[in-house]
Each structure stands twice: as C-alpha cells, then as structure tokens.
C-alpha cells in the first residue's frame, strides 16, 4: 500500500470551524529554524523538527493533563505549536489524545507532520482488560487520528530486559504493518536501563523514546549510565527521541536545570530530538527561546 501524501482525512473540518492554514502562516512555519530546524531520526528516513509536542503529561486511562485542559484549549495549543514550527506530535492509546491531534491538524498536508503513537500491552493503564494485537490497535488509531498511516508506532513502557522475546508477536505484526505502508517505523518507549539496553541492541527497533535529562529525574537511571546506552543506540542508526526533559515538570521553574538538560539531551551521541508536554503557549515560547540559546 503506497503512502498517501495528502491532507488528513478530516481535512473537511478545517473549513467548518477548524483552523485554516493560509499561505502566510505556512510560509512562516516552513521558514522556522533554530528550535524547529529539521533533524533526521537516525537511519529511519524520517525527518522532523528538533522540538516535538508530547501529549501524555501524567497520562493514564486515556486521559492526560492535556485532555484535562478541555477540547478547545488543548486543540488550540496544538495548532499554536504547529504555527510555531513544531512538526512532531507524540500520542499513545494510554493518553487518549488521537482525536485531539487529528482535529487540530485537519487541513495540514499530511507529509508536513510526523505522528507517533504507542500500543499498551501491560496490565492497567487503559480502561479495558483486553489487549488486542497491534494490527487491530493501529487500525483504530488511524481512524481516531483520521489518517491513512502513522509515522511511528511503538510498544509502550517496556521495563523487562527480555521484552524483545516477550513482545515478539507484536513486533512481527508491526513489521508487517510497516511493509504494508500503514506505519513508517516501529520501536519502543523504555522505562528501565535494562529495557533500554535491549532496545539499543535489537535490530528490529527503528526508534526509541528515552527518558533523558541531566539529573536522572523520572529517568531509567542516572545520566552517566543512560548516556552510553543512548550513544550505542545512536551509533546503531536508531532514531532517539528524548522525553522527560524537565523531569515530568519537576524542574519546570528551574531555569538552570532546564538549560542543562537540553544541553545534555542534545549532546554528542545522545538524542536526535526531544518532546515536551507543553501545557500553555507561554511554555512553548519559553522553550523556544531556551533551545535557541543553549542547544548545540
């Protein structure tokens, strides 16, 4: 199945109360540089903005701090992020944010954004007890977002060093979906150093979501232990997406720690890009200025 480079299936919504992206606005976004410069995600063939938008701040049971903003505020914030130059939007079944991102991006040419989501295979986390296979989930995700394909689908929150054996069925299904063009890359989000080490060594992994900041806050381990694993993954050509840059908000108000974490996460052999769970336009503005000042 060839990937369709066109507007979202929901593009009709743009003319019915959604945001219409005019030529001037698109020109501004395309000219974005600095924090929004285009970066390559390892050897995946995917390219996106240096800064991305994470939609799962304190996410569980298909809710997050973002959905708790309410539809109007959250979707307005997503549109603002796109206007600023953000081209990566991170979702997950656990967060319940697919439809919000789909509506907010209605009318945007599909190949202008990278959309990432995650399947949840662990107990808890989502309302249902059932855990359908990845093909069933990705079909639902595509409908919820309103798109023909997803750029990245990952297995969410792996902690066991043997996850590559335990999740072989889902890995094989995701590989088949990639071959069909329903997803462009697959991978894992890691929540332990053992799982991260396994991901760095696994040929199947295209992209890793890794918790990355200079202080080891809400991370898989101390920075001095996580850093070499990330370098190993980068050297293997995997796309590395840094998350928890500000410790899931732990040092949201600490300028020095935020700056240090950006420098660390984007240092040599570390992450290709980073996602932040922005909850306000002011936070986007602050991070934009900060990255422009301190990023390599």
C-alpha positions in Angstrom: 0.0 0.0 0.0 1.5 3.3 -1.1 1.6 6.1 1.5 -0.7 8.9 0.5 0.9 12.4 0.8 -2.2 14.4 1.2 -4.2 16.2 3.9 -5.7 14.3 6.7 -9.0 12.5 6.0 -10.6 15.0 8.4 -9.5 18.0 6.3 -13.1 19.0 5.6 -13.2 20.0 9.3 -10.8 22.8 8.6 -13.5 24.8 6.7 -16.1 24.1 9.4 -14.7 25.8 12.4 -11.2 24.3 12.3 -8.1 26.2 11.7 -7.4 27.2 8.1 -3.7 27.3 7.4 -3.2 30.2 4.9 -0.2 30.8 2.7 1.4 33.3 5.0 1.1 31.1 8.0 2.5 28.1 6.2 5.4 30.2 4.9 6.2 31.3 8.5 6.2 27.7 9.6 8.4 26.5 6.7 10.9 29.2 7.4 11.3 28.1 11.0 14.8 27.4 12.2 16.7 27.0 15.4 14.5 25.0 17.8 12.4 23.9 14.9 15.1 23.1 12.5 14.7 19.8 10.6 16.6 16.8 12.0 16.9 13.2 10.9 15.8 10.4 13.2 18.7 8.2 12.8 18.6 6.0 9.7 14.8 5.7 9.7 14.3 8.1 6.8 12.1 10.2 9.0 12.8 13.9 9.4 11.1 16.3 11.7 11.5 19.3 14.0 14.1 19.4 16.7 11.4 20.1 19.3 8.2 18.0 19.3 5.0 18.1 21.3 4.2 15.3 23.8 0.6 14.8 24.7 0.8 12.4 27.6 1.7 14.5 30.7 0.6 12.3 33.6 -1.3 10.2 31.2 -3.4 7.1 32.1 -6.8 5.6 31.3 -6.9 7.6 28.1 -6.6 10.9 29.9 -3.7 13.3 30.5 -3.1 16.8 31.7 -3.6 17.8 28.1 -7.1 16.2 27.7 -7.9 17.7 31.1 -7.4 21.2 29.5 -10.6 20.6 27.6 -11.0 20.2 23.9 -11.0 23.8 22.9 -7.8 24.8 24.9 -5.9 21.6 24.0 -6.6 21.7 20.3 -5.8 25.5 20.2 -2.5 24.7 21.9 -1.7 22.0 19.3 -2.5 24.5 16.5 -0.2 27.1 18.1 2.6 24.5 18.3 2.2 23.8 14.6 2.3 27.5 13.8 5.5 27.9 15.8 7.2 25.2 13.7 6.6 22.0 15.7 6.2 19.1 13.3 6.3 16.1 15.7 3.3 15.1 17.7 3.5 12.2 20.2 0.4 10.3 21.2 -0.5 6.9 22.8 -3.5 4.8 23.4 -2.9 5.4 27.1 -3.2 9.2 26.7 -6.4 9.3 24.7 -5.1 12.1 22.5 -5.5 10.7 19.0 -8.7 12.5 18.1 -7.5 15.8 19.5 -4.4 15.8 17.4 -6.3 14.7 14.3 -8.8 17.5 14.7 -6.1 20.1 15.4 -4.1 19.1 12.3 -7.1 19.0 10.0 -6.2 20.7 6.8 -2.4 20.4 7.3 -0.7 18.5 4.5 0.0 15.0 5.9 3.6 14.9 4.9 4.3 18.1 6.9 4.0 16.4 10.3 5.4 13.2 12.0 2.8 11.4 14.0 3.8 8.9 16.7 1.7 6.6 18.8 2.2 3.7 21.2 0.3 0.4 21.9 -0.2 -0.6 25.5 0.4 -4.2 26.3 0.8 -4.1 30.1 -1.9 -4.6 32.8 -3.8 -1.5 33.8 -3.1 1.8 32.1 -6.2 1.7 29.8 -9.9 1.0 30.8 -10.2 -2.4 29.1 -8.8 -5.6 30.4 -8.4 -6.9 26.8 -5.1 -6.4 24.9 -5.8 -6.7 21.1 -2.9 -7.3 18.7 -1.1 -4.4 17.1 -2.9 -4.6 13.8 -6.3 -4.1 15.5 -4.9 -1.2 17.5 -3.2 0.6 14.6 -6.4 0.4 12.6 -8.3 2.0 15.4 -5.5 4.6 15.9 -5.6 5.6 12.2 -9.4 6.1 12.4 -9.1 8.1 15.6 -6.5 10.4 14.1 -8.1 10.5 10.7 -5.0 9.5 8.6 -4.0 6.8 6.2 -0.8 5.9 8.1 1.1 6.7 11.2 4.8 7.6 11.0 5.8 5.7 14.2 4.1 3.1 16.4 5.9 1.9 19.4 5.4 -0.7 22.2 4.8 1.4 25.3 6.7 1.4 28.6 8.9 -1.6 28.4 10.9 -2.4 31.6 11.9 -6.1 31.3 15.3 -6.9 29.7 13.5 -9.7 27.9 10.9 -7.6 26.3 12.2 -8.4 22.8 11.2 -12.1 23.4 8.0 -11.4 25.3 6.7 -9.0 22.6 7.8 -11.0 19.5 4.2 -11.4 18.3 3.5 -7.6 18.4 6.9 -6.9 16.9 6.2 -9.2 13.9 2.8 -7.6 13.4 4.2 -4.1 13.4 6.8 -5.2 10.9 4.1 -6.4 8.6 2.2 -3.1 9.0 5.4 -1.3 8.1 5.7 -3.5 5.0 2.2 -2.5 4.0 2.8 1.2 4.5 0.4 1.6 7.4 3.3 2.7 9.6 6.7 4.0 8.6 8.8 3.0 11.6 8.4 1.0 14.8 10.1 0.8 18.1 9.7 1.1 21.9 9.5 3.5 24.8 11.7 2.4 27.6 11.3 2.8 31.4 14.4 0.9 32.7 18.0 0.8 31.8 17.8 -3.0 31.1 14.9 -2.4 28.6 16.9 0.5 27.1 20.0 -1.7 26.7 17.9 -4.4 25.0 16.4 -1.8 22.6 19.8 -0.4 21.7 20.9 -3.9 20.7 17.7 -5.0 18.9 17.8 -4.8 15.1 14.0 -4.6 14.9 14.0 -1.2 16.8 13.9 1.8 14.5 13.0 4.4 17.1 13.4 4.7 20.9 11.6 7.0 23.2 14.1 7.5 26.0 13.8 9.4 29.3 16.6 11.9 29.1 17.7 14.8 31.3 21.0 15.8 33.0 19.7 14.9 36.6 18.3 11.4 36.3 14.8 12.7 37.4 12.0 10.4 36.1 14.7 8.6 34.1 15.7 4.9 33.7 18.9 5.6 35.7 21.5 8.3 36.3 22.6 10.3 33.3 26.1 8.8 33.4 24.6 5.3 33.0 21.9 6.2 30.4 24.2 8.3 28.2 26.4 5.5 27.0 23.4 3.3 26.1 21.9 6.2 24.1 25.2 6.5 22.3 25.2 2.8 21.5 21.7 3.1 20.0 22.6 6.2 18.0 25.7 4.5 16.6 23.4 1.6 15.5 21.3 4.1 13.5 18.3 4.2 15.7 16.2 7.3 16.0 16.3 8.7 19.5 13.6 10.8 21.0 14.3 12.4 24.3 11.4 12.7 26.8 11.1 13.9 30.4 13.5 16.8 29.6 12.3 18.7 32.6 11.7 15.7 34.8 8.0 15.5 34.0 7.7 19.1 35.2 9.9 18.6 38.3 12.1 21.5 37.4 9.6 23.4 35.3 10.6 26.6 37.2 14.3 26.0 37.4 16.0 27.7 34.5 19.5 26.4 35.2 18.3 22.8 35.3 16.2 23.1 32.1 19.2 24.6 30.3 21.5 21.9 31.5 19.1 19.1 30.5 18.7 20.5 27.0 22.5 20.6 26.6 22.8 17.1 27.9 20.0 15.6 25.8 21.2 17.1 22.6 24.9 16.5 23.2 27.0 14.2 21.0 25.7 10.7 20.7 22.6 11.4 22.6 19.1 12.3 21.3 18.2 13.4 17.8 15.2 15.4 19.0 13.1 16.0 22.2 9.4 16.1 23.0 7.9 18.3 25.7 4.5 18.2 27.2 3.6 21.8 26.8 0.6 22.9 28.7 0.5 26.6 27.7 1.6 28.9 24.9 3.9 30.6 27.4 5.7 27.2 27.9 6.2 26.9 24.2 7.6 30.4 24.0 10.0 29.8 26.9 11.3 26.5 25.5 11.7 28.1 22.0 13.9 30.8 23.4 15.8 28.4 25.7 16.6 25.9 22.9 17.7 28.7 20.6 20.1 29.9 23.2 21.6 26.7 24.6 21.2 23.9 22.0 24.3 22.7 20.1 
